[in-house]
């Protein structure tokens, strides 16, 4: 069993809510209140899972990046994904209890292959309740969004370039209203970040690209 400190806050909130409604005399929550609360917690947790997958892929590992990405994704997801989920909940409210119980059951227990089980869980949720057959296709679609691309590049460039090179590249991105340079940069990044987080196989080649940029802007 995971300690409370290690459990995602959204997941912990779902677990607390499910536990509370098991004892009706001890709470004054209506069914509508519980469904509304669990729907928001599930959406928040799904969003965080996708953010973690993108962060893991690019190895950014920055809390500020995750916060900014969350703000962008809320707008992107509000109608396309969250809207579809809310409609399903409206037609079949029991969905939220099923999904919440699955999330709590998987995420609150540790053991060998824990992260694989978590990834598989959200793949199943997106397939069954949101009609997305391939979670990777959603992530790829997100990565093709210009606003998200520029956000990823901003943090990657800042992490890997010196100040002069970073400022030069950031200026090009800021002036790139047609997203031409953004696409060039993101293509370079994708070419040198291997799939499924096997970063070590391409790290030297990828870092060499940043070294070339550093040399170019500092001579």
Buried (B, 14 or more C-beta within 10 A) or exposed (E): EBEEEEBBEBBBBBBEBBEEBEEEEEEEEEEEEBBBBBBBBBBBBBBBBBBBBBBBBBEBEBEEBBEBBBEBBEEBBEEEBBEBBBEBBEEEBEBBBEBBBBBBEBBBEEEEEEEEBBBEBBBBBBEBBBEBEEBEEBEEEBBEBBBBBBBBBBBBBBBBBEEEBBEBBBEEBEEBEEBEBBBEBBEBBBEBBBEEEEBEEEBEEBEEBBEEBBEEBEE
